[in-house]
């Protein structure tokens, strides 16, 4: 093991978790090449109105279940400041497009109906053959039950149930692979919001410092982590790989592990030499990179109802997904006067392309229709742009209709000494931080097995098994 070298592309959760697994197994000759000047990837905090806010991953999802979510365990060890998100009061906090709130009973009825269809969907999903060849979209199942959300109230409840989790509409999302969702089934239904000055990224940093050298200030100074290295080409064969970066450096190793997002793999940022086989390209392009955007707004004073039972509120627009899910920060940062609104998919793409002042005007109009004309103007706005960023191309993968086990296995399958990892390769938890962490361990173990046995047997499920 000692003499084997591995290059890992990307220092997000999966790349760092893979590198640590390799290091623990005695593979010390590792080199992590990261395009940006930081580790953490899609886990990133920034300062907004003097407070640390998470522009990428925010929640630890799947907590207090039968199995322990490894990310929750890490957060506990580090004493990360987290807050359980309680969505049980949405029925009292759902606003109409034309002003005023819906009657609690009306929202409750819409939620009950949505949950009923969801439970039926779970049962139906379990009857489908494992190959996925009879998979349908969530919307198709709703149609089968003659229940297509069509009023603003039904649409916002539907949005909250699906788009708010998967960042894509139920029309494209696979029923079989998301209903029930293994994350909540295995790890529990609770989700915890991270609001910590050190950032959610401190979990990645902590993992990295378990095998990378730091200086007395805690800064990683290990030459095996190279920041600002944009990989542009990977030449691979049965003997090893050569990786080139945009500063004309090149690096040689026995193995290469690619942890960039599926959005990046679908772009032309990295050239593969030889070109990836057709089955691999097809599988990579079939999976979806969804876009999820949290917009932060700062106000001179609070005008929304506060209290834990008012933390989350919904805006039921006739235009599905228009500034739909809102959250105040009074619990996390009392007196901060910050609101966060989440948009996804086409709305995210549209908003990424317009300037902040237009977005602020739109958000203010929505807030005025909820809280009246006299509310103060937002003094500041922050709009993260994950989709436009060439190192990410979106926020997280979503399992679309049309991708079966065969295609999914093909996404992660290695070719010669070229291996793949990242949240999109996670066996059960694609899209999540814990998925990225576990995928990193899995892919590293595949390489370790290859080193030990001289080969790695890929198991790709046949198309119609
Ligand atoms: P990444 O973090 O993308 O790591 C890949 C790394 O590769 C990046 O650092 C990138 O800079 C680097 N890279 C890219 N191209 C190159 C190149 N050419 N050369 C070198 N390096 C390159 N998950 C949750 O569990 N809970 C949440 O609440 C949640 N919310 C989210 C909200 C948003 C807005 C976003 C963006 C993500 C969210 N996620 C959430 C998903 C979670 O953040 C990701 O699943 C996880 O962080 C992905 O880790 P990764 O290592 O697979 O990929």
Boltz pocket constraint, residues with backbone or C-beta under 6 A from the ligand:
constraints:
  - pocket:
      binder: B
      contacts: [[A, 9], [A, 10], [A, 11], [A, 12], [A, 13], [A, 14], [A, 15], [A, 33], [A, 34], [A, 35], [A, 36], [A, 38], [A, 39], [A, 40], [A, 41], [A, 42], [A, 43], [A, 55], [A, 56], [A, 57], [A, 58], [A, 59], [A, 60], [A, 61], [A, 229], [A, 230], [A, 231], [A, 232], [A, 259], [A, 260], [A, 261], [A, 264], [A, 269], [A, 270], [A, 292], [A, 293], [A, 294], [A, 386], [A, 390], [A, 391], [A, 392], [A, 394], [A, 395], [A, 396], [A, 421], [A, 422], [A, 423], [A, 424], [A, 431], [A, 432], [A, 433], [A, 434], [A, 435], [A, 436]]
      max_distance: 6.0
